[in-house]
Amino acid sequence: MTLAPVQYYTGNAFTSTPHGGGQAAILILPASDPRLQNDEFKAATARDFNLPMIAFHALLEDGPVPRYSVEWRLPDGNEAPLCGHASLVGAHTVFSLHPDAVAVEFETKTRGVVRADKFPNGEIGIELELQAAGVPAPEEKKRLAHILASAAGLNDDDVLEVTTWQDGGAATAEIRPDIDLANTKVDIEALRAIPHHSILTQLLGTGDDGVRVNSRVFIPNWGVDEDPVCGSGHSAITAHYLLGPSSVRVGELVSDPAAATLDAKQLSARGGALKTSLAGKNVRLVGRAWRTGKGELEVF
């Protein structure tokens, strides 16, 4: 069987400029292509692209709302269960292939269907599974606060609140708003004590686009020392501020925290910007994506 070259697209997501945000490669294959079932092909291709996320798509159903399958791969070739910024780049790509569509659905392996909607102003909104803001037991909360604070060169009492997700394997630490989070030097190796995501975030007040929050996200055990902009992390951040214990502080700024929109900035070197809100049992992430290139993969 002669296999055709694979169409690929690269882009950046959750950024106000073409050269920021999260990078992803999007590969589109026919649904019958055997390479979709070839784990080594997908792993090797992901390693070759060496971007924060690589997504493999196949068209399952055409129509007013096209439906595609999706599988995400990390730059080390391992599979990821979900990726927000690659979903945004994937949606931006699919909308260019289906110019009349205003919505698209991605069928994931384990996380149900991810829906993306295109708005007239050029932004794209995606809905992801809401990551619950778990409240750890007092001793565990103290332990996590110490890990995150010491890794950032802070004192334990600089941490105002801690919530967990990923069955307790990921932690979100809210720190004082007067700390210069962007320029804080973080000991990445110290964060390996937390299996999944480590998030530092702070609540800054309100602005024209909603409740202002900053964050930085680290996933060293997944091969990502610092994530440029993390969609799934912002699902947890949204739950932290709008549903978790910190909703009390948000309630001092707005009348109904659960109905609020977060104007979220991720303070990585590349920078990230998005607006987040609750959408029933999901979280809605809204931002911009930019195509940076396209071509054919000829080596497989």
N, C-alpha and C positions, 0 to 999 in steps of 0.2 A: 504493500500500500504506500503510495506516494503522499507524503504529508506536506501540506501547504505551509508557507511561512506564517508565523503568528503575528497578528497585528498587536502593537503595543502603543500605549500612550503614557506620558509622564505628566505629573502635575503637582501643584501645591494647594493645600487646603487650610481653611480657617485663618486667613490672612487678608489684610487690606491691600497688600502689594504683591506683585507676581513673584517676588524673590524671598518670601518669608513662609511661615507656617510649616505644616507637615508635608513631607515629600512622599509620593507613592507612584508605583508603576502599575498600570492596568493592562492586563492581557485579555484579549477577546478571542475565544476559540469556538468552533462549531460544537453543538451539544454532543455530537457523535464522535468527536475527536478523541482517540485513545490516549492522547497525552494528558487529558484531564484525569485519567485514572493512574497515571504514572507518577508515583511519589518521587522517584529520583529526578525525573525531569523537572518537576515543580520545585524541588529543593535546590537543584543545581541552578535553575533559572533565577530563583530568589537570591542565591549567593552571588550570581553574576551581576544582577542589578545593584545589589548592595545598598538599597534604599531602606528607610525605616519600615516600609511595608510594601508588599507586592501582592496584588489581587488577581486571581484567575476567574474569569467570567465566561458563561455560556448563555445564549438566549434560550429561554425555556418557553416563553409565550409572548408573541407580538400582540399589539393592540394599543388602545388608548393609554393603558398603563403597562408598559413592557415589564416582563418579569425575567430576571437573570439569576442563575446560580452564582454563588461566590465562595471562594476559598482564599483565605488570607495567609500569607507566609511572611515570617520575619527574615531579616537579612542573613541570619545564620541558617536559613532553610527550614526551620521548624514552623509548624502550623500555629496560627493564632486563632482563638475562638471568635474574636470580634475586633473590629477596628473602626473607629469613628471617622478619622481623617481620610482613610482610604475609601470609606463609604462615600464621603463627599466628593473625592476625586473621581470615584467610579460613577457616581450620579452625573457629575459634570460631563464625563465622557459619554455616557449613554444618552444624555440629552442632546449632544452634538450628533449622535447617530440616529436619533429619533426626534427631529426638530419640532414636531407637532405635540410631543408628549409634555405634560406638565407634572407628571409623577412617574416614578419607577419603583419597582420592588425588587429586593435582593433576597433570595432564598438561601439562608445560611444552613450549616450542618447542624448546629446545636442551639442557636439563639433565635429560632423562628424567622420571621420576615422583617427585614429592615426596609422601611419606606422612606423615599426621598421626594420632596416637593420643590418645584421651581417657582420662584416668586418673580413678579414683574421687575423688581429692582435689581435682578441679577443674582440675588442671594439664593442659597439652597438650604432647605431645612430637612434634617433627618431625625427619625425617631428611633431611639435605642432603648433597650431594657434598662429600667432604672436600677441603679446599684443602691441597695438599701444602706442607710447610714446606721450601722450597728453601734451600740453603746457598750464598750468593753467593760468588764468587771474592774473595780478600782485598782487592783494591783496590776492588771494587764494594761490599763490605761496609763498608769504611772510608768510602766516599763516602756511602752511605745513612745510616750512623750519624751522620755530620757533619750531613747535612740535617735529620734528625729531632731531633738534640740541639740544634742551633743554633736551630731553629724553636721549641723549647720553652725556650730560654734556659738550656740545660744544657751541660756540658762533654762532649766526645766520650767520655771515660772513664766518664761516668755511664751509658753504654749497655753492658749486659752481653752482649747477643746480638742479632743481626739475622737474620731469615729473610725469604724472599720468596715470593710467589705471584702469580697472574694472569700467568704467563709472565715473571715478574720485574718486572712493572709495579706491584706492590703490595708494601709492606714492613711488617714487624712488628718493632718495636724494644723489647726488654725493658730497662727501666731499674731502677736501684737501688730496693729496697723502702722506703727511708727518705725518698724524695722525695715531696713533697705533690702528687701527680698531679692531684687534684681542683682545686686552686687554681693550677696552673701555667698561665701565660698563653702561648698558642701563636700564633705568627705564621702565619696561614692562608696568606697569599700565598707564603711560603717553601716550603710543602708542595706547591705546584703543580709543583715539580720532579719529583714522583713522580706518574706518570700516573693511578694508581687509588687504592686505599686506603692511608692512612698510619695505622699503629696504634702507640700508646704503651701499654705494658702492664708490669705488675710482679707478681712472685710474693711472696705475703705469708706463707704458712705453711699450716696445716691448721685446719679447724673441723669443726663437727658435720655440715655438708653437703658436705664434700670439701676439695679443695685450693683455697685462696682466691687469686683473682687479680683485679686491677683493670685497667681499660683505658679509653682514649679513642680514638675512631675519627674520622678526617677524610677527606673525599672532595671537595675543592673543585673538582676538574676535572669532577665529575659534578653540580655545583650544590648540593652538600651540604657546607657548611663543617665542621660537626661533626654526626655521626650520633647521634641520641638513644640508640639501641641497635641494634646491627648484627648480624643473624644470620649472614650470610656472613663477616663479620669474625671472629665467634667460631668459625667453622669453622677459620679460619687460626690463631686463638689456641689452639684445642684441639690442632691439629697441632704448633704451636710448642712447647707444654709437654709433650705426651704422646708425641710421635714425634721431634721435632727435637732439636737439641743441648741445649736446656734441660731435656730429660727427665732429664739427669744430676742437675740440681738438684732436680727433682721426686722423683727416686729417693732422695734423702736424707730425704724426708718420708714416702713410702709405699713399700711393697715392690715394687709393679709399676706403674710409671707408665702403661702402656698400658691398665690396667684401672681407672684412677682416674677420679673425677668432679671436674670443676672447678666450684667455687662462684664464679661469675663476676659481677662488678659492673661496669657501665659508668658512669663518673663524669661523664656529661653533665649539663647543667642539668636535664633531665627525669629522668634516672636510669634505669638498666636493671638487671634481675636475672634470671639464668638459670643453669641447671645444664647442663653439657655433658659428653659422654663419647664415646668411639669406639664405632662400631657397624659392625663389618666394614670395608668400604671407605667408609663414610659417617660422618657425625658426627651425634649425637643432641643436639638442643637442647630443653630442657624449661623451661617457664615458664607464666605466667598471661596471659590476655587478657581484656579488658573491652570490652563494647559501650558506646559513648558516644552513639549516635544511629542513626536509620534514617529513610528517607523515599523519595520518588519524584523522579527527575530528569525535569523537565518540559520543559526546553529542550535540544533536540538538533537 
